[in-house]
Amino acid sequence: MQADRYAVAGNPVEHSRSPVIHSLFAQSTGQAIDYGRLLCPLDAFKATVQAFAAEGAKGCNVTVPFKFEAFEMAPHRSARAELAQAANTLRFDAQGWFADNTDGVGLVRDITVHAGVPLAGQRVLLLGAGGASAGVLGPLIEARPAEIVMANRTMEKAQAIVERHTPWARQHGVALSARPLDNPGQGFDVFINGTAASLSGSGIPVGPQVLRPGTLALDMMYGPAAEAFLQWAREHGAVGRDGLGMLVEQAAESFFIWRGVRPDTAPVLAHMRALVDQPKASPAA
């Protein structure tokens, strides 16, 4: 049986663990797929992905910095992609490409299932207003925390995302607001870093006042890139967590969108945790 082709598309992609994850999913479910990496020039994402599809590929995941661009390429979109205005999953359907965003459901599943932390009724700080944060905000709201604050260096970007999500937040009884990085608030129950600060090594963008003893502090990066964040969290009494569980869970949702089969994530996450203890790391994609 000829394997269907998929890839993770982005820049950079050389350290992405997604090919390993999807290979494990394929083995456990008996699906014939060939999943690789697709490096896209910063000025040629659309052309690169279109060429990949023209070669007969069935779909791709999309990582930094192309999630907003991926959304624009697909005429058919899921409700969660529409809300985020960003996509991390493309399916190359013959009748028109389909875009979805699995980042948020992956994050929520990791927090509530793997970390065992309930989100309902909690105060949540979400840092950043890029494609990653835009993608997770809708599912975070759906989990019904008491409050979500989106903090970002450029307030206009955060405010635009918050305004788009405000009706959804009202529907779920969630207080939603945008704040500047220098005044994000304090004492949150859950702190999610959706910026690329860990990947670039530029440090933690906010002070420790955002934490309280026992706060779940989650960085969407994983492996060595997340170590400084995790150490900072521990030093200030929080429970640090990296983005590996989110990566595995969002990949499982993408796999389901493509193949109609939902893989078991627990053994794959355990396998990947052992791998990530080795050097190298990448963004949650």
Order of alpha helices (4+ residues) and beta strands (2+ residues): beta-alpha-beta-alpha-beta-alpha-beta-alpha-beta-beta-alpha-beta-alpha-beta-alpha-beta-beta-alpha-beta-alpha-beta-alpha-alpha
